[in-house]
Amino acid sequence: AIGGHELGGSERVDPQELASLLSKLEADGMDTRVVTKAGGSAANTARGLSRGFGVRAGLLGAVGDDQWGNLFKQAMRDSRVDVSNLSEKPGATGRCACFVEERSGQRTMRTCMQDAVRLEAREILGRLGDRDNEVVGSNPLRGASWVLVPGYAFYGAGLVDALLSAAAEANCKVALALASFEIVRSFGTEIEQLLRSGRISAVFANEDEARELTKYAEKTRTDEAQSSDRSKKKRKAQSGPMDSSPETAAEDALDVLQRWSKECVAVVTLGDKGCVARRWDPYSQTRVLCGAEEDIVAQDSTGAGDLFVSGFLYGLLRGALLDECAELGCLAGAAATQSVGAEVSDEGWAWVRDRREESD
């Protein structure tokens, strides 16, 4: 555990807590290797789309006028990610310590944003047209086909709503990445309301977030949650004792997600077991289970989910079938685990291309 907390996921800490954690690791004599990388949920996905799949991708956010902000912007430019909508503000750039367990590659994040500059909802809303659409604003999402909203955006007051307003004006689709099980714990109501609004076209969760989502749905005890209970009892009667496997937890979460929003593509990643995805239409429901790459030895799971999203979104941009989207996501996610940090190496992307050619 990190500081007495669960492995995996992401928690917010203040600068003093972060310094204390790092000092404790050093004081305990642990064999640690420190690597500094530019990253973050949306940044990792944008970099994967741009560098790995040749898709024009950009970031909307803020960095400080410090060495970390400069490092971040340069790293994104090096990967051909558009940073023209990345505001530089006086102050500190957000930082995150990713603790990686050597044996499993599991990563645990402690994010320090207390003193960091942030993108604010008013900055987005101020760039939109007026209510009568008579004024053409400088909508930062204009020309985009998709916008990815990371779950961390829920921490910003009104930020998610502002992004959805900009997406609606720009006529682009919205994908939601739940980001961590702590996000689901803290913002379950907001996530449910957002999905029920019908404004989300794709939603991504990992197996920990999926379990947390199912717990939330059961706790709220809505009529639809009770219906889910009945379906679980039926499944139990058919298959014997309740299965607590990752695949079953993922299916339960997909049930919840698609009750809240039938129109969206719902995806749950399963780590080294691949993913499960569903797409619903009025006439049928498509489900696909994609296995992971068997010959991969994970060094670091940091950013694997973000890179999975880049591959899956690339498939959606191409109008690919669900199984191809899942395969692209699994390949990109597997490539991310082959090196330390959330950045796929040139060799990693070459491996992805070779695997795609083998499957064609």
Stockholm file with secondary structure:
# STOCKHOLM 1.0

chainA/1-360         AIGGHELGGSERVDPQELASLLSKLEADGMDTRVVTKAGGSAANTARGLSRGFGVRAGLLGAVGDDQWGNLFKQAMRDSRVDVSNLSEKPGATGRCACFVEERSGQRTMRTCMQDAVRLEAREILGRLGDRDNEVVGSNPLRGASWVLVPGYAFYGAGLVDALLSAAAEANCKVALALASFEIVRSFGTEIEQLLRSGRISAVFANEDEARELTKYAEKTRTDEAQSSDRSKKKRKAQSGPMDSSPETAAEDALDVLQRWSKECVAVVTLGDKGCVARRWDPYSQTRVLCGAEEDIVAQDSTGAGDLFVSGFLYGLLRGALLDECAELGCLAGAAATQSVGAEVSDEGWAWVRDRREESD
#=GR chainA/1-360 SS CBTTBCSSSEEEECHHHHHHHHHHHHHTTCCCCCCCCCCCHHHHHHHIIIIIHCCCCEEEEEEESSHHHHHHHHHHHHTTCEEEEEEEESSBCCEEEEEECTTTCCEEEEEECTTBCCCCHHHHHTTSCCTTSCSCCCCTTTTCSEEEEEGGGGGSTTHHHHHHHHHHHHTCEEEEECCCHHHHHHHHHHHHHHHHTTCCSEEEEEHHHHHHHHHHHHHHTCHHHHHHHHHHHHHHHHHSSCCCSHHHHHHHHHHHHHHHCTTSEEEEECGGGCEEEEEECSSCEEEEEECCCTTCCCSCCTTHHHHHHHHHHHHHHTTCCHHHHHHHHHHHHHHHTTSSSSCCCHHHHHHHHHHHHHHC
#=GC SS_cons         CBTTBCSSSEEEECHHHHHHHHHHHHHTTCCCCCCCCCCCHHHHHHHIIIIIHCCCCEEEEEEESSHHHHHHHHHHHHTTCEEEEEEEESSBCCEEEEEECTTTCCEEEEEECTTBCCCCHHHHHTTSCCTTSCSCCCCTTTTCSEEEEEGGGGGSTTHHHHHHHHHHHHTCEEEEECCCHHHHHHHHHHHHHHHHTTCCSEEEEEHHHHHHHHHHHHHHTCHHHHHHHHHHHHHHHHHSSCCCSHHHHHHHHHHHHHHHCTTSEEEEECGGGCEEEEEECSSCEEEEEECCCTTCCCSCCTTHHHHHHHHHHHHHHTTCCHHHHHHHHHHHHHHHTTSSSSCCCHHHHHHHHHHHHHHC
//
